[in-house]
Amino acid sequence: MNALKLVLLFAIAALLLAFVVDRWREPQQLGAVNKAVERLAEATRAQTEELRALRQELSRRPAITAPVAAGTATTTTPPAADAARDGNPKLGVNFLRPYDTSYYHPEWQGGTRRTFSTSPKGINPLIDNSAVGHDIQSLCNDSLCDNPAKAPEEWQESLATSVVISDDYKTYTFTLRPGVKWQRPVCVAKPEFAWLNKDVELTSADFKFALDLILDPAVECPQLRNYYEDIAGVETPDPRTLVVRWKTKVFTSLSATLGLSPLPRHIYGANRDGSPIPKDKLAVTFNRHWFDEFNGVCGVGAYRMEEYVQDKVARFRRNPDYWGVPGSHFDQVEWILDIKQPDPQLIAFKNGQVHAHGLSPLQYKAEVLDHHEPRFAALDPANPKAGRTGELGWERVKGLVFSYLGWNMRRPLFADKRVRQAMSLAFPKERIIRDVFMGLGLPANGSIHPDSQYCNKDLIPWAYDPALAKTLLADAGWKDSDGDGILDRKIDGKKTDFSFEIKYYANSPEWDNTLAIYKAALKELGISLAPKPYEFKELIRIYEDRDFDGVVGAWQMDFDIDFYQLWHSSQVDVQGGSNHCGLKNARIDELAVKLRNTFEVPARIAIAREIQAILHEEQPYTFFRSGEGIFTWQNIPPKGVPLEPGRWLEGVTKGLDELHPLKNRSPVFWHLRQ
């Protein structure tokens, strides 16, 4: 009995011990269980998010059908239920057209496209303000949204698969495409840049980084900042979501926000050794960044810059990790930078060294109108497409650009608007377009394309009228007081002759002849003009430093009409600003801001036309001509001559016929004849 009690006692003790141990371990067990549950929940959330993103991405992707035969176009099928996605901005819905792959045919891919270009002043994506620098970035980088060449007024997916505008056009919420990777720049081949030799995914922070720098007054990009200065804030809730908030409803916020490109913060936010740049030193460092010393380019676009030798060559190779279909059908793009003058360029084109080119007006006369080159088809006034039948194709095309002679209003010679009006009255615009530019281009009365609905066609042109010009000069106090044949007047108590320089593009026979004609016309009025040619890079400096009396220039126009960058007085004294002639007009300032705050087209047209009327009166520019030129390409190999691989272009006429008239030289359909 005692033994039994002892056994029971030991059993009870063992149970008590097990109970105590179990209670002691309970928190640990519960902790382990909780952690396991948390891991499971996190995995479930991640998987759910991944599936959600995948479903969204699949719903946004167009269906792609392979071509059934060479020359058969692929098709893009938008989601049937998404009627709102017509590319026209609207509130509360994703209006972006689906990403378009219809132009791309894999069997056309291959070869190198060669063309002429010029060396930009720099390649920094924010600081450089040249068209050439923009072309480089367009090849190598993409933007949130894109304008298709068939309908450049509309918007389609690019790096963003969705955008929803809310808060009366003041808030833009983007969903970014997943899996987009930054290119590895060429400098990673150097051992000191091994820290860059890795995959870096594009995130919303790269767009915020770009905007933060643009808005920093210490960064030398005033030409960009004026478009973004009304931003209230930028948010990045997660790597694939970008929210841009504006202080006010501004029309230019549409293109400025939708067209925003990212900036590689893993490069521009780092020192040469890869260490992060302190925030308080970032802006100043960015202006003279080590990456720009290499003429480095890093983007997420279809092409990667492989080589750049200033004034020699630039080469771009197709990005094998590109998120979309290739931007064109060429494996490589090569820019020839060392042939700068028009005549050697034409010889090189006719020898097949480049695939597409353009004839200057004087070359058009000699090669086509006078038919010195039989490989160009002769002009047929009844058939505007006659140039397509020659071995070297040609076609007359329009450009969204205007040229001008600008007057530095800061200087006493051109401070009086009567003098600037006289300079326009003394410029024989119609004669020069007819005799020097061979009829290519329409006379321009302002900065709006004559075909635009915004153009004020009621303005009476400043037609050539030397008598009226002489009267205006006399009213402004300019007379020949000493009989030497040169007008003069007292400025700051000193007799000053009306003698000045005008600076213009070198290697341009048309401008040589234009200014020779103008010089003779001004001489008849008693004004001495000295034309001075400069290389393109130096001319950019001249614009930015306001280092001129008069200057020849040209501006690329846009489908979104805006007057702020060129004409608002806030841009007059900003280094690098675009109001380089120094116009200050309170009414234009008021209207330029009002135009940016107006979205209704009829009201915008009325505002734009009033601004044009004031500019027409002020004449800060002598507006010259809207762009029109002769586009040429390697068209058909000669009969009986063996096919020369890599020379002849297909798809050019398809683009000329199907794309927007001001975008029909886009190379999206171009490919080499195999």
C-alpha positions in Angstrom: 0.0 0.0 0.0 2.8 2.4 0.9 4.6 1.3 -2.3 1.5 2.1 -4.3 1.2 5.5 -2.6 4.8 6.1 -3.4 4.3 5.3 -7.0 1.2 7.5 -7.1 3.1 10.3 -5.4 5.9 10.0 -8.1 3.3 10.0 -10.9 1.6 13.1 -9.5 5.0 14.8 -9.1 5.9 13.9 -12.7 2.6 15.3 -13.9 3.1 18.5 -11.9 6.6 18.8 -13.3 5.4 18.3 -16.9 2.6 20.8 -16.3 5.1 23.4 -14.9 7.5 22.8 -17.8 4.7 23.0 -20.3 3.5 26.3 -18.8 7.0 27.6 -18.8 7.4 26.7 -22.5 3.9 28.1 -23.5 5.1 31.7 -24.3 7.9 30.3 -26.5 5.5 28.0 -28.3 2.9 30.7 -28.7 5.6 33.1 -30.0 6.8 30.5 -32.5 3.2 29.9 -33.6 2.6 33.6 -33.9 5.7 34.1 -35.9 4.7 31.2 -38.2 1.3 32.7 -38.6 2.8 36.1 -39.4 5.1 34.6 -42.0 2.2 32.8 -43.6 0.1 35.9 -43.6 2.9 38.0 -45.1 3.5 35.4 -47.8 -0.2 35.3 -48.5 -0.4 39.1 -48.7 2.6 39.2 -51.0 1.2 36.5 -53.2 -2.2 38.3 -53.3 -0.5 41.5 -54.3 1.6 39.8 -56.9 -1.5 38.2 -58.4 -3.4 41.5 -58.3 -0.5 43.3 -60.1 -0.4 40.5 -62.6 -4.1 40.6 -63.3 -3.9 44.4 -63.7 -0.9 44.1 -66.0 -2.5 41.5 -68.1 -5.7 43.5 -68.4 -3.7 46.5 -69.6 -1.5 44.7 -72.1 -2.7 44.7 -75.7 -3.1 41.3 -77.3 -0.3 40.8 -79.9 -0.9 38.5 -82.9 2.2 37.5 -84.9 2.3 38.5 -88.5 1.2 35.8 -90.9 3.5 37.0 -93.6 6.2 39.6 -94.3 4.6 43.0 -94.4 1.5 41.9 -92.4 1.0 44.3 -89.5 0.6 43.0 -86.0 -2.5 44.2 -84.2 -3.1 45.9 -80.9 -6.4 45.1 -79.2 -7.5 47.3 -76.3 -9.6 46.0 -73.5 -13.2 45.8 -74.7 -14.7 47.4 -71.6 -12.2 50.3 -71.5 -13.9 52.8 -73.8 -12.5 55.7 -71.7 -9.0 54.8 -72.8 -9.0 56.9 -76.0 -5.9 58.9 -75.1 -7.7 62.1 -74.3 -7.2 63.4 -70.8 -10.2 63.2 -68.5 -10.9 63.2 -64.8 -11.3 60.1 -62.6 -10.4 57.3 -65.1 -7.4 55.8 -66.7 -7.6 57.4 -70.2 -4.2 56.1 -71.6 -4.3 54.2 -74.8 -2.8 50.7 -74.4 0.8 50.3 -75.3 1.0 50.0 -79.1 3.0 47.3 -80.7 1.3 47.3 -84.1 4.2 48.9 -85.9 6.7 46.3 -84.9 7.6 43.2 -87.0 10.3 41.0 -85.6 11.3 39.8 -89.1 12.3 43.4 -90.0 14.7 43.7 -87.0 18.4 44.1 -87.8 21.2 46.3 -89.2 22.4 49.8 -88.4 20.6 53.1 -89.2 23.0 55.9 -90.0 22.2 59.6 -90.1 23.9 63.0 -89.6 23.7 65.0 -86.4 25.6 67.6 -84.4 27.4 67.4 -81.0 25.3 68.8 -78.2 26.8 71.3 -75.7 26.2 68.6 -73.0 24.2 65.4 -72.4 22.9 66.0 -68.9 19.2 65.3 -69.2 18.1 68.3 -67.1 20.7 70.9 -67.8 21.2 70.6 -71.6 18.6 72.6 -73.5 19.3 71.5 -77.1 17.3 69.5 -79.6 20.2 67.1 -80.1 20.5 66.4 -76.4 16.7 65.8 -76.3 17.1 63.3 -79.2 19.8 61.4 -77.2 17.5 61.1 -74.2 14.6 60.1 -76.4 16.6 57.1 -77.7 17.9 56.0 -74.3 15.2 56.9 -71.9 11.4 56.7 -71.7 8.7 58.8 -70.1 5.7 58.0 -68.0 3.4 58.3 -71.0 4.0 58.8 -74.7 2.4 60.5 -77.7 1.9 58.1 -80.6 3.2 59.2 -84.0 -0.2 58.6 -85.5 -2.0 60.9 -83.0 0.5 63.1 -81.2 -2.3 65.0 -79.4 -3.2 61.8 -77.5 -1.5 59.8 -74.8 -0.6 56.1 -74.4 1.0 53.8 -71.9 4.8 53.8 -71.6 6.5 53.5 -68.2 3.1 54.1 -66.6 0.3 51.6 -67.3 -2.3 53.8 -65.6 -2.8 57.4 -64.7 -5.9 58.9 -62.9 -6.3 62.6 -62.7 -8.4 64.0 -59.8 -8.9 67.1 -57.7 -9.8 69.2 -60.8 -6.6 68.4 -62.7 -4.4 69.0 -59.7 -3.5 65.5 -58.7 -2.0 62.8 -60.9 -1.7 59.2 -59.7 0.4 56.8 -61.7 0.9 53.1 -61.6 4.3 52.1 -62.9 5.1 49.2 -65.1 6.7 46.4 -63.1 10.1 44.9 -63.8 11.7 47.9 -65.7 15.5 48.0 -65.3 18.0 50.8 -65.7 20.6 50.2 -68.3 24.2 49.6 -67.2 26.2 52.5 -68.5 29.3 52.0 -70.5 31.6 53.1 -67.7 30.9 49.9 -65.7 33.7 48.3 -67.8 36.1 50.3 -65.6 37.0 48.6 -62.3 36.3 51.7 -60.3 32.7 51.6 -61.3 32.1 47.9 -60.5 29.5 49.2 -57.9 27.3 50.1 -60.9 27.5 46.7 -62.5 24.2 45.3 -61.2 20.5 45.3 -61.9 18.7 48.3 -60.6 14.9 48.4 -61.0 13.0 51.6 -61.9 10.9 52.9 -59.0 8.7 55.9 -58.3 11.5 57.4 -56.3 13.5 57.9 -59.6 10.7 60.3 -60.8 10.6 62.1 -57.5 14.4 62.4 -57.6 14.1 64.1 -61.1 11.4 66.5 -59.9 13.2 67.4 -56.7 16.3 68.4 -58.7 14.2 70.3 -61.3 12.6 72.3 -58.6 15.8 73.0 -56.7 16.8 76.6 -57.7 20.5 75.7 -57.4 20.2 73.3 -60.4 20.9 74.9 -63.7 17.7 74.0 -65.5 15.5 77.2 -65.7 14.1 76.1 -69.0 12.5 73.1 -67.3 11.8 74.6 -63.9 9.2 77.1 -65.3 7.0 74.2 -66.3 7.1 72.6 -62.8 7.3 75.5 -60.4 3.7 75.1 -59.4 4.1 71.6 -58.1 2.8 71.3 -54.5 4.3 67.9 -53.7 5.4 64.5 -54.9 4.6 61.3 -53.1 5.8 57.7 -53.5 3.5 55.5 -51.4 5.2 52.4 -52.8 7.8 51.6 -55.5 5.1 51.4 -58.2 2.9 54.3 -57.3 3.7 58.0 -58.0 1.5 60.9 -57.0 2.2 64.4 -58.3 0.2 67.2 -56.8 -0.1 70.7 -58.3 -1.0 73.9 -56.4 -3.3 75.1 -59.1 -5.1 73.8 -62.1 -2.5 74.4 -64.9 -2.9 73.3 -68.5 0.8 72.7 -69.0 0.7 70.3 -66.1 -0.7 67.7 -68.5 2.3 67.4 -70.8 4.8 68.3 -68.0 3.5 65.4 -65.8 2.6 62.8 -68.3 5.8 63.4 -70.3 8.1 63.2 -67.2 11.1 61.0 -67.6 12.9 59.4 -64.6 16.5 60.2 -63.5 18.8 57.4 -62.3 19.2 58.4 -58.6 21.6 55.4 -58.1 24.0 57.4 -60.4 23.2 61.1 -60.0 22.6 60.6 -56.3 26.1 59.1 -55.8 29.7 60.2 -55.7 32.2 58.6 -58.1 33.0 55.9 -55.5 29.3 55.0 -55.1 28.9 56.7 -51.7 25.7 58.8 -51.4 25.9 62.6 -52.0 24.7 64.5 -49.0 21.3 66.1 -49.6 22.6 69.6 -49.0 25.3 69.2 -51.7 23.2 67.3 -54.2 22.1 70.3 -56.4 25.6 71.9 -56.8 27.2 68.5 -57.4 24.6 67.6 -60.0 25.5 70.7 -62.1 29.1 69.3 -62.5 28.5 65.6 -61.9 31.3 63.0 -62.5 29.0 61.0 -64.8 28.7 63.9 -67.2 32.5 64.0 -67.5 32.2 60.6 -69.3 29.3 62.0 -71.5 27.4 59.2 -69.7 23.8 58.3 -70.5 21.7 55.9 -68.5 18.0 55.4 -69.2 15.4 52.7 -69.4 14.8 53.2 -73.1 15.1 51.0 -76.2 18.7 52.0 -77.0 21.9 52.3 -74.9 24.6 54.7 -75.8 27.6 52.6 -76.6 30.1 55.2 -77.8 30.3 59.0 -78.0 33.2 60.9 -79.4 32.5 64.6 -79.6 32.4 66.0 -83.2 33.1 62.5 -84.4 30.4 59.8 -83.8 27.7 58.6 -81.5 26.6 55.0 -81.5 23.6 53.4 -79.8 22.9 49.7 -79.5 19.5 48.1 -78.9 18.9 47.5 -75.2 18.5 43.7 -74.8 16.7 44.2 -71.4 14.2 46.7 -72.8 10.8 46.3 -71.2 8.8 46.7 -74.4 9.3 45.9 -78.1 12.3 47.7 -79.7 11.8 51.4 -80.4 12.6 50.8 -84.0 13.7 47.9 -86.2 17.4 48.6 -86.1 19.9 46.8 -83.9 22.1 49.9 -83.9 21.8 53.6 -84.6 24.8 55.7 -85.6 25.1 59.4 -85.7 27.9 60.9 -87.9 29.0 64.1 -86.2 32.2 65.0 -88.2 30.5 65.9 -91.5 28.9 69.3 -90.8 28.6 71.3 -94.0 25.7 70.8 -96.3 27.5 69.9 -99.5 29.8 67.1 -98.0 26.7 65.8 -96.2 24.8 65.6 -99.5 27.8 63.8 -101.2 27.9 61.3 -98.3 24.1 60.7 -98.6 24.3 60.1 -102.3 27.2 57.6 -101.7 25.0 55.7 -99.2 26.8 56.6 -96.0 23.5 57.6 -94.3 20.0 56.3 -94.8 17.9 59.4 -94.6 18.8 63.1 -94.9 17.2 66.4 -96.0 18.0 68.7 -98.8 18.7 72.4 -98.1 16.7 74.8 -100.3 19.7 75.4 -102.6 20.3 71.7 -102.9 16.6 71.1 -103.7 16.9 73.6 -106.5 20.1 72.1 -107.9 19.4 68.4 -107.4 15.6 68.2 -108.0 14.3 71.3 -109.7 17.3 71.7 -112.0 17.6 67.8 -112.1 21.4 67.7 -111.7 21.0 64.3 -109.9 19.1 61.8 -112.1 18.6 59.5 -109.2 16.1 62.0 -107.7 12.7 61.9 -109.6 11.8 65.1 -111.3 9.2 67.5 -109.8 5.7 66.8 -111.0 3.4 69.7 -109.8 0.4 67.4 -110.4 1.7 64.6 -108.2 3.1 65.5 -104.7 4.3 61.9 -104.3 6.4 61.8 -107.5 9.6 61.9 -105.6 9.0 58.4 -104.3 9.7 56.8 -107.6 13.4 57.6 -107.7 16.4 55.6 -106.5 16.9 58.4 -104.0 13.4 59.2 -102.6 12.3 62.7 -101.7 9.2 64.4 -100.4 8.2 67.9 -99.4 7.3 67.8 -95.6 6.2 70.3 -92.9 7.9 70.8 -89.6 6.6 72.1 -86.3 9.3 74.8 -86.1 9.7 78.5 -86.8 12.8 80.6 -87.5 13.4 84.2 -86.5 15.8 87.1 -86.1 15.8 88.2 -82.4 16.5 91.6 -81.0 18.2 92.1 -77.7 15.8 94.6 -76.0 18.2 95.2 -73.1 20.5 97.1 -75.5 19.7 100.7 -76.4 19.6 100.0 -80.2 16.5 97.8 -79.8 14.8 99.0 -76.7 12.2 101.0 -78.7 9.5 98.9 -80.3 9.4 101.3 -83.3 13.0 100.3 -84.1 12.1 96.6 -83.9 9.1 97.2 -86.1 11.3 99.0 -88.6 13.7 96.0 -88.6 10.8 93.8 -89.6 9.6 96.2 -92.2 13.1 96.3 -93.7 13.3 92.4 -93.9 12.1 91.2 -97.4 10.6 88.0 -96.1 8.5 87.0 -99.1 11.4 87.5 -101.5 13.8 85.6 -99.3 11.5 82.6 -98.9 10.9 82.6 -102.7 14.5 83.2 -103.9 16.7 81.8 -101.2 14.5 79.1 -99.7 13.0 78.0 -103.0 9.5 78.5 -101.8 9.9 76.1 -98.9 8.1 77.4 -95.8 5.2 79.9 -95.1 5.8 83.4 -93.8 5.5 83.4 -90.0 3.7 86.2 -88.1 4.3 84.7 -84.7 5.3 81.6 -82.8 2.2 79.5 -83.6 2.2 77.3 -86.7 -0.1 78.7 -89.4 -2.0 75.4 -89.6 -2.9 75.6 -85.9 -6.4 76.5 -84.7 -4.6 78.8 -82.2 -3.0 80.9 -84.9 -4.2 84.5 -85.1 -4.8 84.9 -88.9 -6.3 88.5 -88.4 -2.8 90.0 -87.9 -1.6 92.2 -90.8 1.9 91.1 -91.7 4.8 93.5 -91.4 5.3 93.4 -95.1 8.5 94.8 -96.7 8.1 98.6 -96.6 11.4 100.5 -96.4 9.6 103.9 -96.5 7.5 103.1 -93.5 10.6 101.7 -91.7 12.5 104.9 -92.3 9.6 106.9 -90.9 9.5 104.8 -87.7 13.3 105.1 -87.3 13.0 108.9 -87.6 10.2 108.9 -85.0 12.5 107.0 -82.7 15.2 109.7 -83.1 17.5 108.0 -85.6 18.8 110.4 -88.2 22.0 110.9 -90.2 23.3 114.0 -88.3 26.8 114.0 -89.8 26.0 112.9 -93.4 28.2 109.8 -93.3 25.3 107.6 -94.6 24.8 105.9 -91.2 21.9 106.8 -88.9 22.8 108.0 -85.4 21.3 109.4 -82.2 22.5 110.4 -78.8 22.4 107.6 -76.2 23.5 108.5 -72.7 24.8 111.8 -74.0 27.0 110.2 -76.7 26.5 110.1 -80.5 25.9 106.4 -81.4 25.8 105.0 -84.9 23.2 102.5 -85.8 25.7 99.7 -86.4 25.4 96.2 -85.0 26.2 92.5 -85.4 23.8 89.7 -86.0 25.0 86.2 -84.9 23.8 83.1 -86.8 24.4 79.5 -87.7 27.7 78.7 -89.5 27.6 76.3 -92.5 24.3 77.6 -93.7 24.4 79.1 -97.3 20.7 80.0 -96.9 21.4 82.2 -93.9 24.6 83.6 -95.6 22.4 84.7 -98.5 19.5 85.9 -96.4 21.7 88.1 -94.3 23.5 89.4 -97.3 20.1 90.5 -98.8 19.1 92.0 -95.4 22.4 93.8 -95.0 21.9 95.5 -98.4 18.3 96.4 -97.5 19.4 98.0 -94.1 22.2 99.9 -95.8 19.6 101.7 -97.9 18.1 102.9 -94.6 21.4 104.0 -93.1 21.9 101.0 -90.9 25.2 99.0 -90.8 24.8 95.2 -90.3 27.7 92.8 -89.7 26.7 89.1 -89.9 28.8 86.9 -87.8 28.6 83.0 -88.1 29.1 80.7 -85.2 29.2 76.9 -84.6 26.0 75.5 -83.0 27.5 74.9 -79.6 28.9 78.4 -79.4 25.5 79.8 -80.6 23.8 78.1 -77.7 26.1 79.9 -75.3 25.4 83.2 -77.0 21.6 82.6 -76.5 22.0 81.7 -72.8 24.4 84.5 -72.0 22.4 87.1 -74.0 25.7 87.9 -75.8 24.2 89.5 -78.9 22.7 92.6 -80.5 20.7 90.5 -83.0 20.7 86.7 -83.3 19.2 84.2 -85.7 17.3 81.3 -84.0 14.6 78.7 -84.4 12.2 77.1 -81.9 10.6 73.7 -82.0 6.9 74.3 -81.5 4.5 72.0 -79.6 0.9 70.8 -79.9 0.3 72.2 -76.4 0.3 76.0 -76.9 2.2 77.9 -74.2 3.8 81.3 -74.1 5.3 81.3 -70.6 8.8 79.9 -71.4 9.5 82.2 -74.3 7.7 85.4 -73.2 7.0 85.7 -69.5 9.1 88.4 -67.9 10.2 86.0 -65.1 12.4 84.2 -67.7 14.3 87.4 -68.8 17.0 87.4 -66.2 17.3 83.7 -65.5 20.6 82.2 -66.7 19.8 79.9 -69.5 16.1 81.1 -69.7 14.4 81.1 -73.0 13.3 84.8 -73.0 16.7 85.7 -74.2 15.5 88.9 -76.1 14.3 90.4 -72.8 10.7 91.1 -73.5 8.8 92.4 -70.4 5.1 93.0 -70.9 2.7 93.0 -68.0 -0.3 92.0 -70.1 1.5 89.1 -71.7 2.6 88.0 -68.2 -1.1 88.0 -67.1 -2.3 86.2 -70.2 0.4 83.6 -70.2 -0.5 82.6 -66.6 -4.2 82.7 -67.5 -3.6 80.4 -70.5 -1.9 77.9 -68.3 -4.9 77.9 -66.0 -7.4 77.5 -68.8 -8.4 74.1 -70.1 -11.4 74.9 -72.4 -10.2 75.1 -76.0 -12.3 78.1 -77.2 -11.1 80.2 -74.2 -7.5 79.1 -74.8 -7.8 80.1 -78.5 -9.0 83.6 -77.5 -6.2 84.1 -75.0 -3.5 82.8 -77.4 -4.7 85.1 -80.2 -4.6 88.2 -77.9 -1.0 87.3 -76.9 0.0 87.0 -80.5 -1.5 90.4 -81.2 0.7 92.0 -78.5 3.8 90.1 -79.7 3.0 91.3 -83.2 3.0 94.9 -81.9 6.1 94.5 -79.8 8.2 92.6 -82.4 10.8 91.1 -80.0 11.5 88.9 -83.0 11.3 89.5 -86.7 9.3 86.3 -87.2 10.5 84.7 -90.5 9.2 81.3 -91.7 7.5 78.2 -90.5 9.4 75.0 -91.2 9.1 73.2 -94.5 11.7 71.1 -96.2 12.7 68.2 -98.5 13.1 64.8 -96.8 15.2 62.2 -98.7 16.0 58.6 -98.2 17.8 55.6 -99.8 14.8 54.3 -101.7 15.3 51.7 -104.5 18.5 50.0 -105.6 19.4 50.6 -109.2 18.2 48.2 -111.8 20.8 45.6 -112.8 23.0 46.6 -109.8 23.5 43.9 -107.1 21.7 44.6 -103.8 24.0 46.5 -101.5 23.3 45.0 -98.0 22.3 47.5 -95.3 21.7 50.5 -97.6 18.1 50.6 -98.8 15.2 51.7 -96.5 11.8 50.1 -96.5 8.7 51.5 -94.7 9.4 55.2 -95.3 6.4 55.8 -97.5 4.2 53.9 -95.0 5.1 56.4 -92.4 4.6 59.3 -94.7 1.1 58.1 -95.5 -0.1 56.8 -92.2 1.5 59.0 -89.5 0.5 62.6 -88.5 1.7 65.1 -91.1 4.0 66.7 -88.6 5.4 63.4 -87.3 5.5 61.3 -90.5 9.3 61.1 -90.5 9.2 59.0 -87.4 11.3 55.8 -88.1 8.8 53.4 -86.4 8.1 51.6 -89.7 11.6 51.9 -91.2 13.7 48.8 -91.8 16.5 47.7 -94.1 15.6 45.9 -97.3 17.0 42.4 -96.8 
